[in-house]
Amino acid sequence: MSEDKFLTNKVVLITGAGSGFGRAFAVAFANKGANLVLNDINMKGLEETRDLVLKDNNVEILLAQADISKLEEVERMKKLVFEKFDNVFILINNAGIDGGAYKSLSASEETYDKVMGINAKGTWNVTKTFFRKMKSQRQFKPIRAKIINIASCAGTTNGINPMLGIYSASKATVIAFTKLWALELGPVDITVNALSPGVFLTPIYDNDPKKIRQFLETRGVKIPIDKIGDSKWVADLALFLASPTANYITGQNIVLDGGMTVSINKL
């Protein structure tokens, strides 16, 4: 097996794979030889991601439509996954929603339940459902499996944002889970890390650069590297975490935001 295809015969499960970062992850990991489990609630989006991947890659793909905020649906997904594949080497907890621009105490209970249900509980549901099988994968050495959580700079100490109240809280929870799970799963050779993107061209901003610029200007936010992020950059960093080079990295939250969070109140 060439080093370029270091994920051959390994399965990558990606939640929220119907668009945005999830779609970029699917393409990037298939390029490295991985077979894929693509999860989303949007089957049309999953089909579009699958078709894009298969244009240039000969890999096996399972489409798993499920609402990850519901544990019973995640358990059904697990059954489908292991009927087709014998491993999940990489779990990318990517699915998430923004919930709108509300201060946390102004948000409705419905908004709270939906955002926390997908972003925080959903991440917990999927990890809880799959980690036992992942830790039994002794055929993979020295690391049996890897978990990559997609958080946000809005969940970090510098980036936490009252106007994204519940979203910020949900992503701070994901960062906390990352550190907890690194401690819990390290002894069984599973690494757990998080990526916290800043402002990227994704469906959260309707894939609209003008909307992103307006968001930044109205909040007085400046980015030292004055560019809007490309999803491919997040996928490339996820590939690094998936690679053998990162086998000794765990419990880390890597912020990629062009310097936005370090610039607050400084530029």
C-alpha positions in Angstrom: 0.0 0.0 0.0 1.4 3.4 -0.9 1.7 6.1 1.7 -0.6 8.2 -0.4 -3.4 5.7 0.3 -2.8 5.3 4.0 -6.5 4.7 4.7 -7.0 1.8 2.4 -9.2 -0.9 4.0 -10.2 1.6 6.7 -13.6 3.1 7.2 -14.3 6.7 7.9 -17.7 7.6 9.3 -18.7 11.3 8.7 -21.8 12.9 10.2 -23.2 15.9 8.5 -21.8 14.6 5.2 -24.5 16.1 3.0 -22.8 19.4 2.5 -20.1 21.8 3.7 -17.2 20.5 5.7 -18.7 17.0 5.6 -18.6 16.9 1.8 -15.0 18.1 1.8 -14.1 15.4 4.3 -15.7 12.7 2.2 -13.7 13.7 -0.9 -10.4 14.2 1.0 -10.6 10.8 2.8 -11.7 8.9 -0.2 -8.7 10.3 -2.0 -6.5 8.5 0.6 -8.2 5.2 0.0 -10.9 5.2 2.8 -14.2 3.5 2.5 -17.0 5.8 3.7 -20.1 5.9 5.9 -21.9 9.2 5.0 -24.5 10.3 7.5 -27.0 13.2 7.3 -30.7 13.7 7.6 -30.7 15.0 4.0 -30.6 12.1 1.6 -30.4 14.2 -1.5 -27.3 15.9 0.0 -25.8 12.5 0.8 -26.4 11.3 -2.8 -24.7 14.4 -4.2 -21.7 13.8 -1.9 -21.5 10.2 -2.9 -21.7 11.0 -6.6 -18.9 13.6 -6.2 -16.7 11.2 -4.4 -17.2 8.4 -7.0 -16.2 10.7 -9.9 -12.5 10.2 -9.0 -12.4 7.4 -6.4 -13.1 3.7 -6.4 -14.2 3.2 -2.8 -17.2 1.7 -1.0 -19.8 4.0 0.4 -22.7 3.5 2.7 -25.3 6.2 2.9 -26.8 6.3 6.4 -29.7 8.7 6.8 -30.3 9.3 10.5 -31.0 12.1 12.9 -28.1 11.9 15.3 -30.0 13.7 18.1 -32.0 10.5 18.4 -30.1 7.6 20.0 -32.3 5.0 18.5 -31.6 6.2 15.0 -27.8 6.2 15.7 -28.1 2.6 17.0 -29.9 1.6 13.8 -27.2 3.3 11.8 -24.6 1.2 13.7 -26.3 -2.0 12.7 -26.2 -1.0 9.0 -22.6 0.0 9.2 -21.4 -3.3 10.6 -23.5 -5.3 8.3 -21.4 -3.8 5.5 -18.0 -3.0 7.1 -15.8 -4.6 9.8 -14.3 -1.4 11.2 -14.7 2.3 11.8 -11.1 3.6 12.1 -12.0 7.3 11.9 -15.1 8.9 13.3 -15.7 12.5 12.3 -18.4 14.2 14.4 -19.2 17.0 12.0 -22.9 17.4 12.0 -24.1 20.7 13.5 -26.5 23.6 13.1 -26.1 27.3 14.1 -29.5 28.0 15.7 -29.6 31.7 14.7 -28.2 34.9 16.2 -29.6 34.9 19.7 -28.2 35.6 23.1 -28.4 32.4 25.2 -31.0 33.7 27.6 -33.1 35.1 24.7 -33.2 31.8 22.8 -36.4 29.7 22.9 -36.5 26.3 24.5 -37.1 24.9 21.1 -33.9 26.5 19.8 -31.9 25.3 22.8 -33.1 21.7 22.4 -32.5 21.6 18.7 -29.0 23.1 18.8 -27.8 21.2 21.8 -29.5 18.1 20.6 -27.6 17.9 17.4 -24.3 19.7 18.2 -23.7 18.3 21.7 -26.0 15.3 22.3 -25.6 14.1 18.8 -21.8 14.1 19.1 -22.2 12.1 22.3 -24.8 9.7 20.8 -22.6 8.8 17.9 -19.4 8.4 20.0 -21.2 6.4 22.7 -22.7 4.1 20.1 -19.5 3.4 18.2 -16.6 3.6 20.7 -16.9 0.0 21.9 -16.4 -1.5 18.5 -13.6 1.0 17.8 -11.7 0.0 20.9 -11.9 -3.6 19.9 -10.0 -3.0 16.6 -6.7 -4.6 17.7 -5.9 -5.2 14.0 -4.9 -1.6 13.8 -1.6 -0.7 15.5 -0.4 1.3 17.3 -3.7 3.3 17.2 -7.0 1.3 17.1 -9.1 4.3 16.0 -9.4 8.1 15.9 -12.1 10.5 16.7 -12.2 14.0 15.2 -14.8 16.4 16.6 -15.7 19.5 14.6 -16.1 22.3 17.1 -15.9 26.0 16.4 -13.8 29.0 17.5 -17.1 30.2 18.9 -16.7 27.6 21.6 -13.2 28.7 22.6 -12.3 31.1 25.4 -11.4 34.0 23.1 -14.1 33.3 20.5 -17.2 32.6 22.6 -19.9 34.9 21.3 -23.0 36.1 23.1 -24.8 36.7 19.8 -24.3 33.0 19.0 -25.2 32.0 22.5 -26.6 28.5 22.3 -24.3 27.6 19.4 -21.2 28.8 21.4 -22.3 26.8 24.4 -22.8 23.7 22.2 -19.4 23.9 20.7 -17.7 24.6 24.0 -19.4 21.3 25.1 -17.8 19.5 22.1 -14.4 20.9 23.1 -14.9 19.6 26.7 -16.1 16.2 25.4 -12.9 16.1 23.3 -10.7 16.4 26.3 -12.8 14.0 28.4 -12.8 11.3 25.7 -9.1 11.7 25.2 -8.6 10.8 28.8 -11.2 8.0 28.8 -10.1 6.4 25.5 -6.4 6.9 25.5 -5.8 3.7 27.5 -7.4 1.7 24.6 -5.3 3.4 21.9 -8.0 5.8 20.6 -7.0 9.4 19.9 -9.6 12.2 20.2 -9.0 15.7 18.9 -11.1 18.7 17.8 -10.9 21.2 15.0 -12.3 24.7 15.6 -12.8 26.5 12.4 -13.4 30.2 12.2 -15.3 31.9 9.3 -15.6 29.5 6.4 -17.7 29.4 3.2 -20.3 26.8 4.3 -24.0 26.4 4.3 -24.2 28.1 7.8 -23.5 31.3 5.9 -25.5 30.2 2.9 -22.2 29.7 1.0 -22.3 33.5 0.4 -19.1 35.5 0.8 -21.0 38.8 1.0 -23.1 37.5 3.9 -19.9 36.5 5.7 -18.3 39.9 5.1 -21.4 41.6 6.4 -21.4 39.4 9.5 -17.8 40.4 10.2 -18.3 44.1 9.6 -21.4 44.4 11.8 -19.6 42.8 14.7 -16.3 44.7 14.2 -14.4 41.4 13.7 -11.1 41.5 11.9 -9.0 38.6 10.6 -5.3 39.1 10.4 -5.1 36.7 7.4 -7.9 38.6 5.6 -9.4 35.6 3.8 -12.6 33.6 4.1 -11.8 30.0 4.9 -12.0 27.2 2.3 -13.5 23.9 3.5 -10.6 22.1 1.9 -8.2 23.6 4.5 -10.3 22.0 7.3 -10.3 18.6 5.4 -6.5 18.8 5.0 -6.0 19.3 8.7 -8.4 16.4 9.5 -6.3 14.2 7.2 -3.2 15.2 9.2 -4.9 14.1 12.4 -5.9 10.9 10.7 -2.4 10.2 9.6 0.3 8.2 11.4 2.2 11.5 12.0 -0.5 12.5 14.5 -0.6 9.2 16.4 0.8 10.9 19.6 -1.6 13.9 19.5 -4.7 13.6 21.6 -7.0 15.9 23.7 -6.2 18.9 21.5 -8.5 21.6 20.0 -6.8 23.0 17.0 -8.1 26.5 16.0 -8.0 27.4 12.3 -9.4 30.9 11.9 -6.8 33.1 10.2 -5.9 34.6 13.6 -9.4 35.9 14.3 -9.7 34.8 17.9 -6.2 36.1 18.9 -7.0 39.4 17.3 -10.1 40.3 19.3 -9.7 43.7 20.9 -6.2 44.0 19.4 -6.9 45.1 15.8 
